């Protein structure tokens, strides 16, 4: 294993339930690695282990060659890992711009205007420039002064990405980013994820049930079922894999 993120023998139990069963995954830097499988397969549990919200009973998780097992959740952003959640996480009574500014402070642990080595005016100007650049990328700049809670669902999803990107991550953990989006928004997300990986060299671990998105953007796909890896490979091979068709995709998808 020599990837940016490496999981070796990761096992997570909740009482008698084995959510992850001796899982090995190697995620290459700059790639989009999709994690698919039926509900209850252990996908979100895996992200919780990487994010350090859960501690596996066995195995190791390494990022940039260093183990994450002794780290606390609040350390993870500082190491270069950002995450979005299935449920939108943002301050609805703050403006869109303010939400991104909060994301900018997440990596340093300092409120943006008081970054070390800068005057308040310098830090504010730099933070505003960075935040507006991110909002422009996600087509949110016209809404920068709107309350986050006033955005429609699709734009709230984009704001979730904006906050994650504000911490300047090496790696993004995305938990069902296309859930609830319309076709136009999924198409935008497809192109946006490709730009992040190819142009900004951000590594992406993507949990997703929208298979058209997975098949379009993923470099590698890992398939989980009952906490075990049942297949791994490029999208075209995964789509034809008999065990994956039986456990998750269904016959019609496999023959499409």
C-alpha contacts under 8 A as a table, 3 or more apart, distances in Angstrom:
res1	aa1	res2	aa2	distance
1	X	6	X	6.87
1	X	26	X	6.10
2	X	6	X	7.46
2	X	26	X	7.17
2	X	28	X	7.60
3	X	6	X	6.06
3	X	26	X	5.39
3	X	27	X	5.03
3	X	28	X	4.32
3	X	29	X	6.15
3	X	64	X	7.87
4	X	26	X	7.63
4	X	27	X	5.94
4	X	28	X	5.48
4	X	29	X	5.02
4	X	62	X	7.96
4	X	63	X	5.72
4	X	64	X	5.20
4	X	65	X	7.31
5	X	26	X	6.08
5	X	27	X	5.21
5	X	28	X	7.14
5	X	29	X	7.86
5	X	61	X	7.33
5	X	62	X	5.72
5	X	63	X	4.65
5	X	64	X	6.63
5	X	65	X	7.84
6	X	24	X	7.55
6	X	25	X	5.89
6	X	26	X	4.67
6	X	27	X	6.37
6	X	61	X	5.72
6	X	62	X	5.11
6	X	63	X	6.55
7	X	10	X	6.27
7	X	23	X	6.82
7	X	24	X	5.05
7	X	25	X	5.03
7	X	26	X	6.39
7	X	59	X	7.45
7	X	60	X	5.91
7	X	61	X	4.62
7	X	62	X	6.54
8	X	22	X	7.33
8	X	23	X	6.25
8	X	24	X	4.57
8	X	25	X	6.84
8	X	59	X	5.46
8	X	60	X	5.34
8	X	61	X	6.54
9	X	21	X	7.52
9	X	22	X	3.94
9	X	23	X	4.80
9	X	24	X	5.47
9	X	58	X	6.64
9	X	59	X	4.40
9	X	60	X	6.74
10	X	20	X	6.67
10	X	21	X	6.66
10	X	22	X	4.81
10	X	23	X	4.80
10	X	24	X	6.77
10	X	56	X	6.32
10	X	57	X	7.73
10	X	58	X	5.55
10	X	59	X	4.17
10	X	60	X	6.09
10	X	61	X	7.46
11	X	18	X	7.46
11	X	19	X	7.48
11	X	20	X	4.84
11	X	21	X	4.75
11	X	22	X	4.86
11	X	23	X	6.55
11	X	56	X	5.52
11	X	57	X	5.88
11	X	58	X	5.01
11	X	59	X	6.28
12	X	18	X	6.07
12	X	19	X	5.50
12	X	20	X	4.90
12	X	21	X	6.82
12	X	55	X	7.41
12	X	56	X	4.57
12	X	57	X	5.67
12	X	58	X	7.13
13	X	16	X	6.71
13	X	17	X	5.54
13	X	18	X	4.45
13	X	19	X	5.65
13	X	20	X	7.02
13	X	56	X	7.41
13	X	57	X	7.02
14	X	17	X	5.11
14	X	18	X	6.45
14	X	19	X	7.05
15	X	18	X	7.90
18	X	21	X	6.29
18	X	226	X	7.76
18	X	227	X	6.75
19	X	40	X	7.99
19	X	41	X	7.22
19	X	42	X	5.24
19	X	45	X	7.06
19	X	226	X	6.72
19	X	227	X	4.92
20	X	23	X	6.41
20	X	42	X	5.94
20	X	45	X	7.66
20	X	46	X	7.36
20	X	226	X	7.45
20	X	227	X	3.99
20	X	228	X	6.31
21	X	227	X	5.25
21	X	228	X	5.35
22	X	58	X	7.65
22	X	59	X	7.21
22	X	228	X	7.35
23	X	227	X	7.76
23	X	228	X	6.47
23	X	229	X	6.62
24	X	229	X	7.94
25	X	222	X	7.98
27	X	31	X	7.30
27	X	33	X	6.62
28	X	31	X	5.65
28	X	203	X	7.53
29	X	201	X	7.67
29	X	202	X	7.59
29	X	203	X	5.49
30	X	197	X	5.43
30	X	198	X	7.05
30	X	201	X	4.72
30	X	202	X	5.33
30	X	203	X	4.34
30	X	204	X	7.47
31	X	197	X	6.18
31	X	201	X	7.88
31	X	202	X	7.58
31	X	203	X	5.13
31	X	204	X	6.33
31	X	218	X	7.76
31	X	219	X	6.19
31	X	220	X	7.93
32	X	197	X	6.76
32	X	203	X	6.06
32	X	204	X	4.70
32	X	205	X	6.10
32	X	206	X	7.12
32	X	217	X	6.85
32	X	218	X	5.01
32	X	219	X	5.44
32	X	220	X	6.87
33	X	204	X	6.10
33	X	205	X	4.93
33	X	206	X	6.09
33	X	218	X	5.63
33	X	219	X	5.97
33	X	220	X	4.95
33	X	221	X	5.75
33	X	222	X	7.54
34	X	205	X	5.81
34	X	206	X	4.57
34	X	207	X	5.86
34	X	208	X	7.22
34	X	214	X	6.52
34	X	218	X	5.83
34	X	219	X	7.84
34	X	220	X	6.29
34	X	221	X	4.67
34	X	222	X	6.23
35	X	43	X	6.79
35	X	205	X	7.15
35	X	206	X	5.88
35	X	207	X	4.85
35	X	208	X	6.93
35	X	221	X	5.90
35	X	222	X	4.99
35	X	223	X	5.94
35	X	224	X	7.35
36	X	43	X	7.26
36	X	207	X	5.99
36	X	208	X	6.17
36	X	209	X	6.79
36	X	221	X	7.26
36	X	222	X	6.38
36	X	223	X	4.98
36	X	224	X	6.33
37	X	41	X	5.87
37	X	43	X	7.48
37	X	209	X	7.92
37	X	223	X	5.43
37	X	224	X	5.03
37	X	225	X	5.90
37	X	247	X	7.81
37	X	248	X	5.96
38	X	41	X	5.58
38	X	224	X	7.71
38	X	225	X	6.68
38	X	247	X	7.44
38	X	248	X	5.72
39	X	42	X	7.87
40	X	43	X	7.52
40	X	225	X	7.86
40	X	226	X	6.85
41	X	224	X	5.59
41	X	225	X	4.59
41	X	226	X	4.61
41	X	227	X	5.24
41	X	228	X	7.79
42	X	45	X	5.12
42	X	46	X	6.18
42	X	224	X	7.01
42	X	225	X	7.46
42	X	226	X	6.71
42	X	227	X	5.02
43	X	46	X	5.20
43	X	47	X	6.72
43	X	207	X	6.90
43	X	224	X	7.22
43	X	227	X	7.94
44	X	47	X	5.06
44	X	48	X	6.19
44	X	175	X	7.09
44	X	207	X	7.81
45	X	48	X	4.93
45	X	49	X	6.22
45	X	54	X	7.63
46	X	49	X	5.10
46	X	50	X	6.37
47	X	50	X	5.08
47	X	51	X	6.01
47	X	173	X	7.04
48	X	51	X	4.97
48	X	52	X	5.91
48	X	53	X	5.03
48	X	54	X	5.54
49	X	52	X	4.88
49	X	53	X	5.94
49	X	54	X	4.70
49	X	55	X	5.86
49	X	56	X	6.68
50	X	53	X	7.76
50	X	54	X	7.98
50	X	61	X	6.93
50	X	68	X	7.53
51	X	54	X	7.67
51	X	73	X	5.88
51	X	76	X	6.41
51	X	83	X	7.97
52	X	55	X	6.29
52	X	68	X	7.71
52	X	69	X	7.53
52	X	71	X	7.00
52	X	72	X	6.07
52	X	73	X	4.92
52	X	76	X	7.69
53	X	73	X	6.09
55	X	69	X	7.26
56	X	59	X	6.91
60	X	67	X	6.72
60	X	68	X	7.70
60	X	69	X	6.67
61	X	67	X	5.63
61	X	68	X	5.68
61	X	69	X	6.48
62	X	65	X	5.45
62	X	66	X	5.03
62	X	67	X	4.17
62	X	68	X	5.63
63	X	66	X	5.38
63	X	67	X	6.40
63	X	68	X	6.79
67	X	70	X	7.29
68	X	71	X	5.25
71	X	75	X	6.25
71	X	76	X	7.32
72	X	75	X	5.46
72	X	76	X	7.11
73	X	76	X	5.56
74	X	77	X	6.64
74	X	78	X	7.73
75	X	78	X	5.43
75	X	79	X	6.55
76	X	79	X	5.16
76	X	80	X	6.73
76	X	81	X	5.78
76	X	82	X	7.57
77	X	80	X	5.26
77	X	81	X	4.96
77	X	82	X	5.56
77	X	106	X	6.91
77	X	107	X	5.62
77	X	167	X	7.10
77	X	169	X	7.41
78	X	81	X	7.34
78	X	106	X	7.53
78	X	107	X	4.63
78	X	108	X	6.78
80	X	107	X	7.94
80	X	167	X	7.68
80	X	168	X	7.08
80	X	169	X	4.40
80	X	170	X	5.01
80	X	171	X	6.31
81	X	169	X	5.33
81	X	170	X	6.14
81	X	171	X	4.88
81	X	172	X	5.93
81	X	173	X	7.36
82	X	164	X	5.41
82	X	165	X	7.34
82	X	167	X	7.17
82	X	169	X	5.83
82	X	171	X	6.36
82	X	172	X	5.01
82	X	173	X	6.19
83	X	164	X	6.13
83	X	172	X	5.60
83	X	173	X	4.53
83	X	174	X	5.88
83	X	175	X	7.85
84	X	88	X	7.80
84	X	89	X	7.82
84	X	160	X	6.39
84	X	161	X	6.67
84	X	164	X	6.76
84	X	172	X	7.84
84	X	173	X	6.35
84	X	174	X	5.10
84	X	175	X	6.04
84	X	177	X	7.67
85	X	88	X	6.22
85	X	89	X	6.97
85	X	174	X	6.76
85	X	175	X	5.23
85	X	176	X	7.56
85	X	177	X	7.90
86	X	175	X	5.41
86	X	176	X	5.86
86	X	177	X	7.11
86	X	179	X	7.89
88	X	156	X	7.20
88	X	157	X	6.63
88	X	160	X	6.66
89	X	160	X	6.74
90	X	99	X	6.89
90	X	148	X	7.46
90	X	160	X	6.91
91	X	94	X	5.51
91	X	99	X	6.60
91	X	148	X	6.82
91	X	149	X	7.75
92	X	95	X	7.54
92	X	147	X	6.31
92	X	148	X	4.68
92	X	149	X	4.22
92	X	150	X	7.76
93	X	147	X	5.81
93	X	148	X	6.52
93	X	149	X	6.45
94	X	98	X	5.94
94	X	99	X	6.38
94	X	147	X	5.49
94	X	148	X	6.14
95	X	98	X	5.06
95	X	99	X	6.28
95	X	144	X	6.60
95	X	145	X	5.42
95	X	146	X	5.25
95	X	147	X	4.09
95	X	148	X	5.36
96	X	99	X	5.26
96	X	100	X	6.64
96	X	143	X	6.73
96	X	144	X	4.85
96	X	145	X	6.11
96	X	146	X	5.97
96	X	147	X	5.93
96	X	148	X	5.08
96	X	159	X	7.15
97	X	100	X	5.29
97	X	101	X	6.31
97	X	131	X	6.84
97	X	132	X	7.49
97	X	135	X	7.90
97	X	144	X	4.83
97	X	145	X	6.35
98	X	101	X	4.95
98	X	102	X	6.26
99	X	102	X	5.20
99	X	103	X	6.52
99	X	148	X	7.71
99	X	159	X	7.96
99	X	163	X	6.57
100	X	103	X	4.91
100	X	104	X	6.33
100	X	131	X	5.93
100	X	159	X	7.73
100	X	162	X	6.27
100	X	163	X	4.79
100	X	166	X	6.29
101	X	104	X	4.95
101	X	105	X	6.59
101	X	112	X	6.99
101	X	127	X	6.85
101	X	128	X	7.51
101	X	131	X	6.34
101	X	163	X	7.82
101	X	166	X	7.53
102	X	105	X	5.31
102	X	106	X	6.58
102	X	111	X	7.58
102	X	112	X	7.66
102	X	163	X	7.46
103	X	106	X	5.18
103	X	107	X	7.78
103	X	163	X	4.69
103	X	164	X	6.43
103	X	165	X	7.74
103	X	166	X	5.13
103	X	167	X	5.81
104	X	107	X	6.71
104	X	112	X	6.82
104	X	127	X	7.26
104	X	131	X	7.68
104	X	163	X	7.44
104	X	166	X	4.73
104	X	167	X	5.12
105	X	108	X	5.64
105	X	109	X	5.75
105	X	110	X	5.50
105	X	111	X	5.37
105	X	112	X	5.28
105	X	167	X	7.24
106	X	109	X	5.37
106	X	110	X	7.39
106	X	167	X	6.11
107	X	167	X	5.32
107	X	168	X	7.92
108	X	115	X	7.94
110	X	114	X	6.52
110	X	115	X	6.13
111	X	114	X	5.80
111	X	115	X	6.99
112	X	115	X	5.76
112	X	123	X	6.59
112	X	124	X	6.78
112	X	127	X	6.65
113	X	119	X	7.79
113	X	120	X	4.95
113	X	121	X	7.29
113	X	122	X	7.98
113	X	123	X	5.00
113	X	124	X	5.04
113	X	127	X	7.75
114	X	118	X	7.26
114	X	119	X	7.30
114	X	120	X	5.82
114	X	123	X	6.79
115	X	118	X	6.05
115	X	119	X	7.98
115	X	120	X	7.83
115	X	123	X	6.37
118	X	121	X	8.00
118	X	122	X	5.95
118	X	123	X	5.82
119	X	122	X	5.21
119	X	123	X	6.13
120	X	123	X	5.20
120	X	124	X	6.03
121	X	124	X	5.21
121	X	125	X	6.19
122	X	125	X	5.25
122	X	126	X	6.18
123	X	126	X	5.15
123	X	127	X	6.00
124	X	127	X	5.11
124	X	128	X	6.04
125	X	128	X	5.24
125	X	129	X	6.17
126	X	129	X	5.19
126	X	130	X	6.23
127	X	130	X	5.19
127	X	131	X	6.03
128	X	131	X	5.08
128	X	132	X	6.03
129	X	132	X	5.34
129	X	133	X	6.22
130	X	133	X	5.17
130	X	134	X	6.41
130	X	166	X	7.79
131	X	134	X	5.23
131	X	135	X	6.26
131	X	166	X	6.97
132	X	135	X	4.98
132	X	136	X	6.01
132	X	141	X	6.50
132	X	144	X	7.99
133	X	136	X	5.11
133	X	137	X	6.34
134	X	137	X	5.12
134	X	138	X	6.57
134	X	162	X	6.11
134	X	165	X	7.42
134	X	166	X	7.21
135	X	138	X	5.22
135	X	139	X	6.11
135	X	140	X	4.82
135	X	141	X	4.93
135	X	144	X	7.52
135	X	159	X	7.89
135	X	162	X	6.55
136	X	139	X	4.95
136	X	140	X	5.81
136	X	141	X	4.96
137	X	140	X	7.63
138	X	141	X	7.81
138	X	158	X	6.32
138	X	159	X	7.86
138	X	162	X	7.22
139	X	142	X	7.50
140	X	143	X	5.44
140	X	144	X	6.52
140	X	155	X	7.31
140	X	158	X	7.79
140	X	159	X	7.60
141	X	144	X	5.18
142	X	145	X	7.95
143	X	146	X	5.19
146	X	150	X	6.79
146	X	151	X	7.64
147	X	150	X	5.40
147	X	151	X	7.27
148	X	151	X	5.67
148	X	156	X	6.89
148	X	159	X	8.00
149	X	156	X	7.77
151	X	154	X	7.95
151	X	155	X	5.85
151	X	156	X	5.82
152	X	155	X	5.53
152	X	156	X	6.21
153	X	156	X	5.06
153	X	157	X	6.33
153	X	180	X	7.85
153	X	181	X	7.72
154	X	157	X	5.14
154	X	158	X	6.47
154	X	180	X	7.67
154	X	181	X	5.80
154	X	182	X	7.75
154	X	185	X	6.93
155	X	158	X	4.85
155	X	159	X	6.13
156	X	159	X	4.95
156	X	160	X	6.33
157	X	160	X	5.08
157	X	161	X	6.68
157	X	177	X	7.23
158	X	161	X	5.12
158	X	162	X	6.26
159	X	162	X	4.79
159	X	163	X	6.24
160	X	163	X	5.35
160	X	164	X	6.44
161	X	164	X	5.05
161	X	165	X	6.06
162	X	165	X	5.09
162	X	166	X	6.11
163	X	166	X	5.13
163	X	167	X	7.30
164	X	167	X	6.00
164	X	168	X	7.81
164	X	169	X	7.64
164	X	172	X	7.64
165	X	168	X	5.41
165	X	169	X	6.36
166	X	169	X	7.87
169	X	172	X	6.64
169	X	202	X	7.09
170	X	201	X	7.68
170	X	202	X	5.17
170	X	203	X	6.21
171	X	202	X	5.49
171	X	203	X	4.56
171	X	204	X	5.65
171	X	205	X	7.62
172	X	202	X	7.09
172	X	203	X	6.27
172	X	204	X	4.82
172	X	205	X	6.25
173	X	204	X	6.07
173	X	205	X	4.95
173	X	206	X	6.21
174	X	177	X	6.07
174	X	204	X	7.31
174	X	205	X	6.20
174	X	206	X	4.90
174	X	207	X	6.10
175	X	206	X	6.32
175	X	207	X	4.92
175	X	208	X	6.80
176	X	179	X	5.54
176	X	206	X	7.22
176	X	207	X	5.22
176	X	208	X	4.53
176	X	209	X	6.86
177	X	207	X	7.82
177	X	208	X	7.00
178	X	181	X	5.42
178	X	186	X	6.05
178	X	189	X	7.56
178	X	208	X	7.08
178	X	210	X	6.81
179	X	208	X	7.86
179	X	209	X	7.74
179	X	210	X	7.59
181	X	185	X	5.77
181	X	186	X	6.12
182	X	185	X	5.23
182	X	186	X	6.20
183	X	186	X	5.04
183	X	187	X	6.19
184	X	187	X	5.15
184	X	188	X	6.37
185	X	188	X	5.01
185	X	189	X	6.14
186	X	189	X	4.92
186	X	190	X	6.08
186	X	213	X	7.40
187	X	190	X	5.04
187	X	191	X	6.51
188	X	191	X	5.34
188	X	192	X	6.07
189	X	192	X	4.92
189	X	193	X	6.02
190	X	193	X	5.51
190	X	194	X	6.43
190	X	213	X	6.28
190	X	216	X	7.39
190	X	217	X	6.55
191	X	194	X	5.18
191	X	195	X	6.28
192	X	195	X	5.11
192	X	196	X	6.30
193	X	196	X	5.09
193	X	197	X	6.34
193	X	217	X	7.42
194	X	197	X	5.29
194	X	198	X	5.89
194	X	199	X	7.97
194	X	217	X	6.44
195	X	198	X	5.20
195	X	199	X	5.22
195	X	200	X	6.82
196	X	199	X	5.73
196	X	200	X	4.92
196	X	201	X	6.19
196	X	202	X	5.59
197	X	200	X	5.79
197	X	201	X	4.58
197	X	202	X	4.81
197	X	203	X	5.99
197	X	204	X	7.16
198	X	201	X	5.49
198	X	202	X	7.76
208	X	211	X	7.19
208	X	213	X	7.95
208	X	214	X	6.85
209	X	214	X	7.92
210	X	213	X	5.65
210	X	214	X	6.61
211	X	214	X	4.89
211	X	215	X	5.97
212	X	215	X	5.29
212	X	216	X	6.11
213	X	216	X	5.11
213	X	217	X	6.18
214	X	217	X	5.60
214	X	218	X	5.49
214	X	235	X	7.65
215	X	218	X	6.01
215	X	235	X	5.44
215	X	236	X	7.52
218	X	221	X	6.58
218	X	234	X	7.64
218	X	235	X	6.80
219	X	234	X	6.05
219	X	235	X	7.20
220	X	232	X	7.15
220	X	233	X	5.36
220	X	234	X	4.72
220	X	235	X	6.47
221	X	232	X	5.53
221	X	233	X	5.48
221	X	234	X	5.97
221	X	235	X	6.09
221	X	238	X	7.10
222	X	229	X	6.90
222	X	230	X	7.94
222	X	231	X	5.99
222	X	232	X	4.41
222	X	233	X	6.79
223	X	229	X	5.72
223	X	230	X	5.78
223	X	231	X	5.21
223	X	232	X	6.16
223	X	244	X	7.17
224	X	227	X	5.89
224	X	228	X	5.34
224	X	229	X	4.61
224	X	230	X	5.84
224	X	231	X	7.46
225	X	228	X	5.39
225	X	229	X	6.56
225	X	230	X	6.60
225	X	247	X	7.26
229	X	232	X	7.51
230	X	243	X	7.01
230	X	244	X	7.25
231	X	238	X	7.06
231	X	241	X	7.59
231	X	243	X	7.62
231	X	244	X	7.00
232	X	238	X	6.85
233	X	237	X	6.26
233	X	238	X	6.10
234	X	237	X	5.57
234	X	238	X	6.31
235	X	238	X	5.04
235	X	239	X	6.11
236	X	239	X	5.31
236	X	240	X	6.77
237	X	240	X	5.32
237	X	241	X	6.18
238	X	241	X	5.03
238	X	244	X	6.93
239	X	244	X	7.40
239	X	245	X	7.22
239	X	249	X	7.72
239	X	253	X	7.45
239	X	254	X	5.58
240	X	244	X	7.81
240	X	245	X	7.15
240	X	254	X	5.53
240	X	255	X	7.54
241	X	244	X	5.37
241	X	245	X	6.22
241	X	254	X	7.82
242	X	245	X	5.09
242	X	246	X	6.17
243	X	246	X	5.17
243	X	247	X	6.06
244	X	247	X	5.15
244	X	248	X	5.54
244	X	249	X	6.22
245	X	248	X	5.56
245	X	249	X	4.57
245	X	250	X	4.80
245	X	251	X	5.95
245	X	253	X	7.44
245	X	254	X	5.75
246	X	249	X	6.80
246	X	250	X	5.77
246	X	251	X	7.16
247	X	250	X	7.24
249	X	252	X	7.82
249	X	253	X	5.66
249	X	254	X	6.53
250	X	253	X	5.63
250	X	254	X	6.34
251	X	254	X	5.05
251	X	255	X	6.28
252	X	255	X	5.37
252	X	256	X	6.06
253	X	256	X	5.07
